[in-house]
Amino acid sequence: MAIRTTCAYCGVGCGISGVPNGDRSVEIKGDAAHPANRGRLCSKGTHLGETVSLEGRLLHPMIGNARAGWDKALGLVARRFSEAIARHGPDSVAFYVSGQLLTEDYYVANKLMKGFIGSANIDTNSRLCMSSAVAGYIRAFGEDVVPAQYEDLEQADLVVLVGSNAAWCHPVLYQRIQAARATRGTKLVVIDPRRTETCEDADLHLALRPGSDVALMNGLLAHCRRAGLVDEAFLAASVDVPEGFWEALEQGGDLWSTARVCDVAPADLKRFFELFAAHPRTVTLFSQGVNQSIRGTDQVSAILNVHLATGRIGKPGAAPFSITGQPNAMGGREVGGLASTLAAHMDFSPENVARVARFWGTQTVAAKPGLKAVDLFRAVRDGRIKALWIMATNPAVSMPDAGTVREALGTCPFVVVSDCIAETDTSAFAHVRLPAAGWGEKDGTVTNSERRISRQRALFACPGEARPDWWIVAEVAARMGWKSTFRYARPADIYREHARLSTYQNGGTRLFDIGRHAAIGNHAYDEMEPWCWGGTPFTDGRFPTPNGRARMIAVSQIELQPPLPKWPMTLNTGRYRDQWHTMTRTGLSPRLAQHRQEPLVELHPADCAALGLADGDLARVATAQGESVFRVRSVDTQRRGEAFVPIHWTDRQSTGGRAGLLPRPLVDPHSGQPGFKSTPARVERLVAAWRGFLVARSVPEGINVLYATRVRLPQGWLVEFAGEGDVMAFAKSLLPRGERIEVTDAARGSARIAILNGGRLMAAFFAARDGGLPDRAWLIAQLGTGEAPSSVELLAGRPATPPPDRGAIVCACFDVGLKTIAAAIADQALTSVEAVGAALAAGTNCGSCRPAIRRLIGEAQARAHG
């Protein structure tokens, strides 16, 4: 029987229909009845079934490296936290939690820390992705309210994507935008320093200089005022404008000055201004490119100012819309999972502290904000935090200046990690590891980017001794002395309490009010359909501020500094289409591994030429914080002087690609969100003595070489590597025992070795100092055959009759390669993405590969006419 649940990945919040089988496999489909996705899934969601095995799972409590019972492990956690609080006060302990938690998990953790321990030192990895949007909304509206729903994207005449590669990062939502373009003629503007796949279908792409968003939006607003587009009646009735706002805006707000600061062509800027002026029904959709900045809150405010001043808010198809990165970042915001909020959208005002204390029945409610993520780990390193509990996240990889975070974890007297994965870069520092439920086992609710609450239902029972996060936290709370207050039998008990708190003495002062579910029954909770709280906000022109009026915030563009001689490049970090966070889940999927098999540093061809780099070389990317090795990709989609690297690779997958080591630990002064998008950097060519690859059914942990990265295969692993020293000694450290066939050439420094067992291929090792290496695809396929091919074919790395070369995988949903698509376009004269889909199925599921397919069609047409 199909079970309706929600996806484990981004903030779109797609519904999933899962049919579990007895062998812990599950058939995954999109839930056609869920309003967020209407049956569509992206490549990651489509392949969730490949990630639900028990491989790598933490299934039992661990104290150090020894298995322990739950009672002993929980007792130790409670005792160590209680001792730290007794000796050093409540601010000597902290929780660092995650948008991977369900709302019920978040609620219990926040209640324990802020309500009973009495400290607000609970922050979340959502601090890293959307806290500037939170701060911006609160400054403007008085409350963290996203004033839009997905239907607004389909009702808009213009969608402006700012700092969002939605085609890759929110592909289902992006396809809804594209559908609106096809049916309504909606215009699309993309504002991003990189020309990403999202730009392929845009009417206009502004490749602005990183950090110039305030200048751009202030220039747009100045243009709107000069063009008579300011809604004076709306401002008079509903918005407070600070004195001197308009005069300050005009300083440097002309078209030419704005174009110069943003480093865009004045003609392109003028076209953007004209598109905005011509389409009052505008949605500005913004994401990490805006938020992940040390000026993130001001950049958000600049966007909100434009919408407030032109009255493009509280109307169908008109809104400033922050799209979140994690499946339950919004749920964490609702319960107070950020250190800067108390609970249920309440701040730390004395009346709110007293109100929450009455509701929870405690006298120890935290009276002030706690430490935000970067400051929290600084406090750990400084010795101010004596006990730290990390839940469902991997800060040793994901935090900026991750090397310093590791130092902090290594010196902390007591570290607890709750996770479903046994070994992560973070859990290596844990004194206690607690086995948490993973996706497919969790039961509770999540809230997506449009404020839609959905049920996440379990597909499987919890394996081994794994338990839900809310249960683990409640059990620790009971052992710390608060048993009666944390007596929950099921997630519905927590959800009801959360709903009651949202409406408790609210009286309409906060829009977040889910009191309709304060007495929801267990069956009704189990059967809950997705629903949005808050309706359509601000349609009446009233805002949850003391005077009921929104507030425009005067923000100005800071002077952008030229590149530093020692650090001449600007480093940007971000996501890949088919991977998620630190790959503890997506890294288990062979299909998802094919799109980008290695961590790449993307550089403009002119920069590559200046640095002596070619496509496929290795490069060391260095900043003042650290360095790591990446494979070079030369692309004209990058601006000159800028580099892009992905965030996903960890020590578990690679000796290089560690993006978290590189960004500065500088944060926005209002939100505390780190700036991941513009770190001064240096890129240098890295020369290895030899390079090669290994295809094997299993590979050892901790490969010690200059560069190595592991890629998941259906029957094993692919390891790409480059090294110094004796290549044969390195081969010996990797290869399993078995029948060995080989050919070596000492003069050329090459080695080709195959290991067989019972006639089956177990491993194939290829390395060379000079000369080429064979294609990996055919050798990979031999791992899945019952009998190995001939020795000659194995050592050649290809069959006697070579199969067609599919090329790099473009469509992960249907496993279709670039060369297959290009050949079909040429041979069948295909001229549309739909025609390619009809021929090959590529692009017909999640649609995230459609921009790439469209680009291939364009290239073929250009060749035909050139």
N, C-alpha and C positions, 0 to 999 in steps of 0.2 A: 504494500500500500504506500502511496506517495505521501511524504511528509513535507509540509510547507515550512520553509525556514528562510533565513536571509544569508547573503553572501558574507564571506569572511574578510573581504578586502576594502575597497575605497568607500568614501562617504556617499556615493550614489544610493547605496542601500538596496541593491537588487534583491528581489524575491527569487527563491530557488525551490524547485520541486525535486526532492530526493527520494529515490526508492532504494533502501538499503537491502543488501543481500546477506546471507548467512555467513559468508566468509569475510566480513568486514569490508566489502566493497560497496559502492553506491553508484547508482545511475543518476546523473545530474542533468537537469533541464531547467530552463528559466520558468518562473511561475507567471503564466500568462495573466493571472488575476491580480498580480501585484502592480499597483499604479506607478511605481518608480521605474520599472523596466519593461512591463507588459510582455514578458516572456523572453526578452533578449538577455544574453550574458556576454561578457567580454571573454577574451581568451583565458584569463586567470580563473574566472568563475566557471567557465566551461570545463576546465581540467581540474576542478577541486577533487574529483574522485581519485586522482592520482596522488593525493596528498594525505589520505586518511589512514594509511597503514600505521602500524605501531613501530616502524623503523625510527630509531633515535629517540623514542619516547622515554620520558621520566615516569616510571610506573610505581615507585615506592619512595617514601621519605628517606632522605639521606642526611646524615650528620657527618660532615667531612666526606670521606670516601666509603663510609660504612652504612649499610642499610639499617634503618631504624623503624620502629613502630610509630604510628601516628601520635599516640599519647606522649611518648618520649620526645618526639620532635616538636610537637606543639607546646609541650611544657617547657622545653628549653627556650623556644622563641618568646613565650610569655615571660619567663623568668629574666631573660637577658634584657628585654625591653623594660620591664618593671624596675630592674636594678639600675638601668641607666637613668630612668626618670627620677627615681628616688635620690640618686647621687648628684645628678647634674641638671635636673629639671626637665619639663616636657619638651622643650625645644632642642634637647640633645638627641632626639630620635626623629626619624623621617620615613615616609613612604614615597616611592617613586612608581607610579602606576601607568596605565596604558589605555589608549583608545581601542585596544583589543578586548578589554573587559566589557561585560554586559552591564547595563545600567544598575541592575541589582547588586553586582559585585562592587561597582563604583560606590554605590550608596553606603554599603556596610563599611567599606574601607574609610570613606570620608567621615562617617559618623563616629567610628572608633577614634580616628586621629583628632578631629576637630572638636568632637563632643565630649570625649571621655579622657583621652590622653591630655587634651587641652592645648594642643599646638596645631597651627595651620601648616605644618611642614609636610604637606601632601601635595605633590605636583605630578604632572603627567607628561608623557611624551607628546601629547597634543600641544604642549607649550612650544614644541619645535615646529609645528605646522600651521596653527591657526589662531594663536593667542593674540596676534596683532589685530585680527578681524574682531575678536571679542572686545578688545580695548577700544577699537574704533567705534563699534556699535554702541558700547556703553557711553562713550563720550558724546555721541550724537543723539542717541535715543533714550538714554537713561537705563537701558537694559540690553542684555545680549540677545537681541531678537533679529533673526534673519528675515527680512521683509519680503520674501519671495517664495514661490513654489515652482516646481518644474514646468507646470503649465504656462508660467509666464514666459519661458523661453519659446514656447510654441505660439504665443500670442504677440510676441515682440515683432516689430518691423526692423529692428537693428539689434544685434547681439555684439557686444564688445567683450572680447576675451583678453584679460590683462594678466600676464604672468601665468598662463595656464596652457599646458600642452594637453588639452582635453582629449584629443584623438588617441593619445596613449594612456593618459592618467585617469580619465573619466569617459571611456569610449562609448558606453551606453548612452550617457547624457549627450555626448557629442553627436551621436547618430540621431537623437531626437532633434537637435538643432538642425542637422542636415535635412531631416525630413521636413521640418518647417520651411527651410529654404526652398525645397523642391515644390512644396504645395502652396506656400504663401509668398515666396520671393523674398524672404527675410535676408537682409544684408548682414555680412559677417566681417568684423574688423578684428585682427589679432595684433596685440601689442606685446612684443617679446623680443629680447635681444637676439635670440636664435630663430632661424627659419625652420621651425619644427614641422612635423607632418600635419599639425593643425592648420598651418598656414597654406597648405596646398590647395584648399578649397575656399580660401578667404577672398573677399572682394578687395581687401587692403591689408597689408602687413606693415607695421611700423617697427623696424628693428632699432628701437631706441637704445641709448647708452644706459648701461646698468646704473640704477640709482637715481634716474632722472624722472621718475614717475610723478613726483609732486609738481615739477615744472610743467609736465605734459597736461595734467589735469587742471592746474591753475590756468594754464594758457587756454584750455578748452573753456573753462568757466568765464574767463575774461572775454573770449570770443562770443559766448552766449549772451553776455551782458551787452556787448556792443551791438549784437544782432537783435536785441529786444526779446530774447527768449527767457529771461528771468520771470518766474511766476510771482509777481509782486503781491497778488492777492493771497496766494498760499503762504508766502513768507510773513505777511502781516498777520495772518490768522494762526499760523502753526509753527513758526520757526524764529528762534532768537539768533540775530546776526550781530557779532561783536562790533563794537565801535571801531571805525577805521578799516574794516574788513575790505571794502571795495577799493579804497584808495591804495591799500597795500597790494591788492591783487593786480592792479594796473601796472605796478612797477615791474618791468621786465616781462609783462604778460602778452606782448605783441607776438605776432606770428613768427617774425624773423628771429627774435630773441629766444623764443621757445624752441624753434627748430635748431638753433645753434647749441643750446644746452643739451637737448635730447639727441643731437647728432643724427637728425633725420632730414630728408629733403623737404624744403618748405612746401613744394607742390603736394607731397604726400600728406604733410600735416594739414594743409588747407583742405584736402579732400576729406580727411577724417573729420575736421570741424564741420564741413558742409554736410557730410552724412549724418552726423549727430544732430545738426540743426534741422535736417529734413525729416527726421524720424522720431517724433516725440515718444513713441512706444519703444523705449530702449531699456534693455537689461545689460548691465555691466557685470560680467561674471569674472570674479578674480580669485586667485589661488596663491600657491607658494611663491611665485615670482614677486608678488606684492608683499605677502606676509613675512617671508624669510629675509628680512632686512633690518638693519639697525635703525632704519627710519620707517619701519613697517606700519606703525600706527598712524603716522602722519600721511603715509601713502594711502591708507584706507580712508582717512578723514578727507583727503583731497577728492577721492571718488565720491564719498557720501555728500560732500559739499555740492558737487555738480548736480547730483540727483535731487537734493533738497532745494537748491536754488531754482531749478527748472521744473519743480513739481513732479518729477518722474519717480514717484514712490506712492505706494498705496493704491495703485491702479493696475489693471490687467496689462501685462507685458511691459511694465516699467518698474525697475527696482535695481538697487545695488546688491548683488548676490554673491556671498562668500561660499565657495564650494570646499568642503572639508576633505581631508586626505584619508581618514581612518573610518572604519565601519561604525564606531560609536563615539567619535569625538564629541558629537552633540550631546549624547547621553551623559558623558562626563561633565560637560558644561552645565547641564541641568541640575545635577546633584551637588555641584560644588567641588568637582575633582581637581580644579586648579587651585593653587595656593593663594590666589588673589581673590577668590570668592568664598562665601561661607557655605551656603546650601540653597537649593531651589531658587536660584537667581538673586539671592540676597547677598549684600555686602556685609562688612564688619561694623556697621553703625551700631551704637549702643542698643537701639531699639530692636534691631535685627538679632543681635547676640542674645538679648533677653528673650526674644520670641522663640528662637531655636532652643534655648535652654529650657523654657517651659515645655515645649513640645517633646523634647527628648528626655525630660526629667533629670537634668544634670546641672550642676553648678560649675562645671569646668569647661565650658565652651570657649574655644580660642577667641580672643578679643581683637586680634590684629592679623593681617595677612602673614603667610609664612614665606619660606624661601622658594623662589622660582628655580627651575631646573638647573641652570648654570650656577647660580649662587648656592644651590643645595649641594652640588658636588664639590664646590669650593669649600663649603663648610665641612664636608666629609674629609677633604684633604687636610684642612687646617686643624682637624681634631675636635671640632665643635659638635659634630654628629657622631655619637657613639654606637648607634644601632640603626641600620638601614634595611628596609624591606622593599625589594624590587619585584613588581608583579607584571608578568606578561610583556616584558620589553627587554631590550638589549642595549643599554646605554654605553657599554664598552665599545660599541660600534657606531651607534647613531648620534651620540652627542658630539658637538664641535670640540676640537682639541681633545680627541678621544684618548690620546696617550696620557694626558693629565688625569682624565677620568679613571683610567686604569690604575694610575698611581694612587688616586684617592681610594679606590676600592681595595687596593692591596694593603692600605694602612688602616682601614676601618676596623675597629675591634670586633664588630659583629655584623655580618651581612647575611640576609635571608633572601633567597630567590624562589618565587613561585612561578613555575613555568611548566608547559607540557613537554618541552624538549630537555633531554638529559644534559647535553653538553652544548653550551653557547659560550661566546667570548666573555659574557658577563658571569655566567654560573661558575666559571673557573675560579672566581673570587669568593664564592659562597661558603659560609660555614654550615648553613643548613639549606637544603634544597627540598622544596615541597611540590609534589606532583599535582598539577592543576589539570582540569578538564580542558580539552582542546576543542576547536571547531568541529561540529558534528556530534559533540557530547554536551555542549552547553545548552542551558535552558533558561530563557529570560527575555529581555527586550533590548532593542537598540533604537537609536534615533538617527535618521539620516540627515543630509544637508538641508532638506526642505522642512525640517521639524516633524517628519513623519515617524511615528513610533510603530515598530513592527516586532513581531515575535520571532525570536530565534529558538527553534525547537531542536531537541536532540534526535539524531539519527541512530546513535548507538549508545549503549550503556557505557559509563566510564570504565576504562580498562584498568586492570591491576588494582592499585589502591588510589588512583587519581580521584580527586574530588573537585567540586566547583569552587571557584575563588571565594564566593560569598560564604560558603561553609567553612573554609579554612580560616578566614578572617574572624568570623563569629566564634569559632572554637578558641582562637587565641584570646579574643575579648573575654570569653567566659573564664578562661584560666587567669586572666588579669584581674578578675573580680567583678565582671559586669555580666554575669550569666543571664539574669532575667531580662535585661534590656536587649540582649542579642539572641533571644530565643526565637529562631525562625525555623519552620519546618519545611518550607518550600519557597521558591522564588516569588510566588504570588503574594506571600506574606510581606515581603520586602517592597514589592511594587505598590501594594496598598498603602504602606506607611509613607513611601515616597510621594504618592498622590495626595495623601492627607497633609503632608508638610507643605506641598506646593500651594494648597488652598487655605492653610491655617492662618487665620487673621490676615488674609490677603486683601480682601475687600476691593479687588480690582486694581490694586497698586502695582501689581506685576502681571505682565501678560502670560508668563509661564504659570499656568494653573491647569493641572490635569485632575482636578477634584472630582470630575465625573467618574473617575475610577477609584475613588477613595474607599468604596465598599464593594468593589468588583468581586464576584464569586470565583472560586477556583476553576470551575468549568468555563465561565465566561473569559477568564484570563487565558486559559488554554486555547480557546477558540478565537481570541482577539484578532480582528482584522486590522490591517494597517490604517492609521489615522493621523492627521496633522493637528497638533495643538496650536492654539492662537488664531485659527482661521486665516483670514487675509488681513495682516496687520496694517494699521494706520490709514484705513480707508476713510475714517472720519476726521483725519487730520489731528488726532490726539496721540500723544506719546507718553510713555511711562516715566516722565520727569516730574519733579515737584510742581511745576506750573503747567504741565501738560503740553509743553512745546518742545520741539526738537531744537538741537543746538548746532549751528555751523561753527567749525573750529578753524581759526586762522592758522594756516601752515605755510611755510615758505621752503623753497628749494635750497638746500645747503650747497655750498660750492664743492664741486667734485674735483678731487685732486688728480693730477696727472700720474701716470705709472711711476713707480719707484725704480731707480737704477738697479737695485739688487733684485727686485721682484717686478719685472716688466710686464707680466701677464696678469689678467684678471680671471680668477677661477670661479666657475659656476658649478653647482652640483644639482642632481635631480634624479628622476626615476627612468627606468626602462619600461617598455610596454608590457612585457610578459613576466616581470619580476615584482616582488613586493618586499618592502622593508629590507630585512637582513636575510632573506631567503630561507629561513628555517622551515617555511611551508612550501613556497614555490620551488625551492631548490630540490624538492623531492620529485618534481614532475619532469620527465624526459622531454615532453612536448614543449614545455615552457622554456627549457634550457636552450632550444635551438635558435631562437631569434637573435640573441646576443650571447655568444658563448664565453666571451671574456670581457673584463672591464676595460673600456676604451677611453682614451683621452682624445676628444674631438678638437681639431685645430683647423684653422683656415689654411688653404694650400700655400699662401704667401708666407705665413708663419712657419709652416713646415719647411719651406725652402730656406728661409733665413736661419733656421735651427739645424739644417742638415738632416731633416727627418723625411722618411718615406712611409707610405702606407704599409702597415704591418710591422714597422720597427717597434722596439721597446723604448719607452721614455720614462725618466724619473721626474715626477711632479713634486716640487718642493715648495713649502711655505715656511713662515717663521715658526709654525707649530710642529711640523713634521714633514715626512715625505713618503711616497709610495710609488710603485711601478705600474704602468699601464701600457697596453698595446695602443699604437698610434692609429688614428683614423683621420685622414685628410678629407675635409668636407667644406664646400663653399657656403654651407648654411650657418657657419660661425662668423661672427664679426672678427675683424683683424684685432689681434692683441688679446683675444679672449679664449679660454679653454673650458671645456665641459667634461665632467666625469660623473659616473653613476654612483649611487649611494649604497648599493646592495651587498658588495662583497665583504666577507669577513675572513678571519683566520681559518675558519672551518672550510672555506672553499679555495682560498688563494693566498699566496705569499705577497701578492700585490693587490691593487685595486682598493686599498683602504682609504676611501674618501673621507671618513670621519676624522682621520688624523690631521686633516689639512685646514679646515676653516678656523678662523679666529673665534675665541670665546667672547666676542663682543655682542651685546644685546641691545634691543630697543629699550629706551629708558622708561617707556610707559607699559609695555606688555611683557618685557623680559624675554622676548623671542630672539633667538640668535640669528645673525646674518649669514646665511649659507651661500649667498648668491654672488658675492663680490670680494673674494679674498685675494690680496696680492700674492702672486705666485711666480715661480720660475720653472721652465720646462727644459730638460736636457736629454740628449740622446744617450741611451744606455746600450753599450756594446757587449754582447755575450760571446764567449768562445764558440759555443754551439747552441743549436736549438733543436727542438723535436717534439714528439708527442708519444703518448702511450694510450692504447686502447686495451682495456682489461676488464675482466669480470669483477675484480675487487682491487683496491689500491690501498696502500698503507696510509696511516695518518701521519701528519707532521713531515711532509716532504721537504727536505732541506736542500734548496737550490736557489740560484739567483732569482728566478721567476718560475712559478708554477700555478696553474689554476685548474680546478676540477670541474668537469661538466657531467651532469647526470645523463645516462643512456638507458634505454629500456632493459638491457641485460648487463649493465655495468657502468663503466666510467670512461671518459676521455680526459686525459691530462695533457695540457699544453705546457711546455717548459722551455727554459733557456738557462744555460749555466756556464760555469768555469770548471777547470780541473779535468779529472779523468771521467770521460763519459761512460766508460764501461763499469767503473765503480758505482756511478749513479744508477746505471741500468740494473746492476745486481741488487741495489737496495730496493728497487721497485718490483722486479719480476718475481712471479711465483715459481714454485718448483714444477717440473714436468719435462716432457720431451722438448728439447731445445734445438731449433734450427736457426742458423744465423749466417750473415755475411758482413764482414767488416772491412774498412779501407782506412788503415792508419794514416796514409798520406793525406787523404781528404777529411779525416776525422769523422767518418760516417759509420753508423752501425744500424743494422736491421736484424731484429731478433723476433722470433715467434715462439711461443710456448704452447704446447699441445698436451692434452690429457685425454686418453681414450679416444683419440681422433678428433676431439673438439678443440677449437681455438680458445685458449684461456687468456692470452695476452699477446699484443704485438707492439714492439718498441722500435721507433724510428728516430734517428738523430743525425745531424750533419753539421759540419763546420761551414762548408760551402755547398752550393747547389740546392736544388729544390727538394721538397718532401712530397710524398704522394697525398692525394686527396683522402680525407678521413672517412668519407661516407661509406665506401665499399667495405673497408675493414670493420667499421662499426657494425655493418649488417651481418658480418660473419660470426659475431658473438651470438646471434640468434639462430644460427643453423646447427643442425645435428651433427654435421660432419664438415671438417675444415676443408678448404680447397687445396690445391696442390702447393707444395713448398715453393715452387717457382712463383706462383701467383701471390702467395703470402709475402714473400720477400720483395716482390715488385710493388706490392701494395695495390694491385689492381688485377682484375680477371683477364683472361686471354681475350675475351670479347667485352670491352668496357660497356657498362650500362649508361643510359643517358644521365648527364649531370644535371641534377635538379637545381643546383645553386643554393644560396642561402635561403633559409625558410622565411617567407614573407607572411603567409597565413598560418598561424599556429593552430587555429581551430581545425583546419582540414589538412595540415601538413603539406602545404604547397610551396614549392621553391621558386625563387626569382627567375631562373632560367626556364622553368616550365611555363611560367606566366608569359615571359617574353616570347617564347616560341609560339605559344597559342595566339598571342596578339598578332605576330607576324604571319603565321600560317593560315589563320582563320579570319584575318583582317578585322579583328575585334576593335571597336572604337569607343566602348563605354565600359565602365566598371560592371554594369549589369550584365553585359555580354560576356565578360570574363567570368562572372559568377555563374552564369548559365553553363559555361563550358567546363569550368574547373571547380565550382563551389566556393572558390576563394572570395572572401569579402561578403559572404551571405549570412554569416552568423553575427559576430560582435561588431564587425565593421571597422575595427581599428587598423586593419591593413588596407582599407580603401584608398587613403591618400597615396600610399606607396604604389598601388595598382594604377591609380590615375596618373602618377608620375611616369610609370613605365609606358603607358599609352601615349602620353605626351612626347616622350623621348622617341618612340617608334614613329609617330607622326612627323616629328621634326626631321628624323633621318629620311623619311619618305619624300619630304619636300625640300631637303637640303642638298 
